[in-house]
Amino acid sequence: MKANKKHLFSILIILLNHAYLPPARAVVTPPLTKCHIEIDDPHLSNNLFITKGIRAVKVNARSTCNKPMRNLVLTVEIYKVGFFRDVKVKTNYVNSIYIAPNRGFKNEITYAECLSHTESRYYGVAFAEADVEGRHLKTLHVTSERTKKIKCGT
């Protein structure tokens, strides 16, 4: 009986050692392109206040790729943190027919006007789609690094 337990235990150890291969043995395929999106944290826009007299929460984003992009659409959304669920307060997109390699493309037009000075928490989400080397690609949604408390009720 003891010999059978030792035998089963040895088999189990061998199986576990072979079931979990270390990452160094795995084959990794690098991405074909180096495309990415960067998104800023939400903020009160000084520029909108100075140029248009508008108090607004704003989120900016950029898309960059080492390959030429065609028909790029860069979307930015602003969310307000709610008690039960977060509320999308603004969506805006910019598009371009052609972007040269390694040239950044910006969406700096997404803002939501403040209706009061009530403190609220906001974050941004950005995503894009474009044709790259004949393939229509979509990015994952990228969320701003921080959720910011801003005295801006929307």
ABEGO torsion letter per residue (X at the ends): XAAAAAAAAAAAAAAAAAABBBAAABBBBBBABBBBBBBBBBBBBAAAAAAAGBBBBBBBBBBBBABBBBGBBBBBBBBBBBAABBBBABBBBBBBABBBBGBBBBBAABBBBBABABBBBBBBBBBBBBBBGGBBBBBBBBBBABBBBBBBBX
